[in-house]
Amino acid sequence: MVFAGDDTWLQLLPPALFSQALPLPSLNIHDLHTVDDGVWQALQQYLSAPWSWDLLAVHYLGVDHAGHSHGVNSPAMALKLQQLDRQVEQVAEQLVAQAAPGQPFSRTLLLLLSDHANHLPN
């Protein structure tokens, strides 16, 4: 298992669980970019070497921090959501492009999880 993102993971799980880990500082809710930028860089590295892991976990924090520090209807939130949408789209495209039988991502499952509901008015 390889991991990049919120350093809380290494406080909650045994470090030996990970063959590679990039824990990033998670407690400054006014920092919308350090964790996300680090995760994106690590994700690109991990996706270019799919034989080096069986499970890849990444934990972005920018959207969560934008909500807590600027509010869910803020320009900062809109920008973080746009950034995350683009990155998820790029990852999905990369996985699909290499998903044919015999290719690196032929047996890959992509899960996206969130811990907050969006309660914006319709």
N, C-alpha and C positions, 0 to 999 in steps of 0.2 A: 504494500500500500504506500502511495506517495501522497503528500499533502502540501498545500500552500494556503495561507490565509490567517485568520483569527488565531492568535497565539493561545487562546483559551483551550483549544483542542489538546495541546500538549500538557496542559494542567489537568485535564479531565481523563485523558487516555494515557496508557503507558507509552513512553517514547519509543520503546523497542518495537511497538506495533508498526512503526513506519520505517521503510527502507530509506526514504528521503523525506525531509520535511523542511518547509520554509515558513516558520512561524513569524508573523508580522504583528507589530504593536497594535492593540485593538481598543484601548481605553480612551483615546482622545476623540470624542464624538465630533469635534470641529474639523478633524482631518478627514476629508472625504476621498483622498486620493492615494495615500501611501499603501494601504492594504490592497486596494483594487489594482493599482499599477503593478505591484509586486506579484499579485495573483496572475495577472494577465501575462507577464513575462515568464513566470514559472509554467503556466499552462501551455504556452507556445513551446517551451522546452520539452515538457512531458509529452505533448502530442507528437512531437517530431521523433520521439523515442518510445513508441508504444510497447516495445518488447521489454522495457525495463520496469513495468508495473502491471499488476492485475486489477487494482482498484485505484482510481485517481479521485481524490476529494479536494475541492477548492472551496474556500469560504470568503466571498466578497463581503465588504462591510459598508461601502459608500452609500448605498441606498438607505440602509438602516441609520447611518450617521446623519445623512441629509434630513431624514424624517425627524430625528430627535433634536437636531440642532437648528434646522431651518423651517421645518413643517412640511407636511405632505403636499401642500399646494404651492410650494416655493419654486422659484427658478432653479435653485440648486438641485432640488429633487428631480425636476424635469430633465436637467442635463445628465444627472447620474442614471436615470432610467434610460435615456437615449443611448448613453455609453454602454450600459449593460445589455440592452437590446442588440446593439451592433455586435458586441463580443459574443453573445450567445448565438446569434445568427452565423457568425464566422466559424465558431466551433462546430455547429451543426453541419455547415457546408463542408468543412474539412473532414468530419466523420463520414458523411455520406459519400464524398469523393473517394474514400478509401474503404468502402464497405462491401465491395464485391467479394465473392468467395475467394479465399486465399489471401486477401489483403488484410492489413493490420487491424481494421475496425469492423471486420465481417461479423463479429460476435460481440458487439458493443451495445450497452444500454446507457443512455443519457438520462439522468434524473435531475430535475430542477426543483428545488425546494425553497420555501420562504416561511418565515415565522411571523409575519404580520399580514393582516387582511387590509385591503385598500377600501376605505369607507368614503370615497369621494362621492359627492352628489351626482345624480344622473343628469 
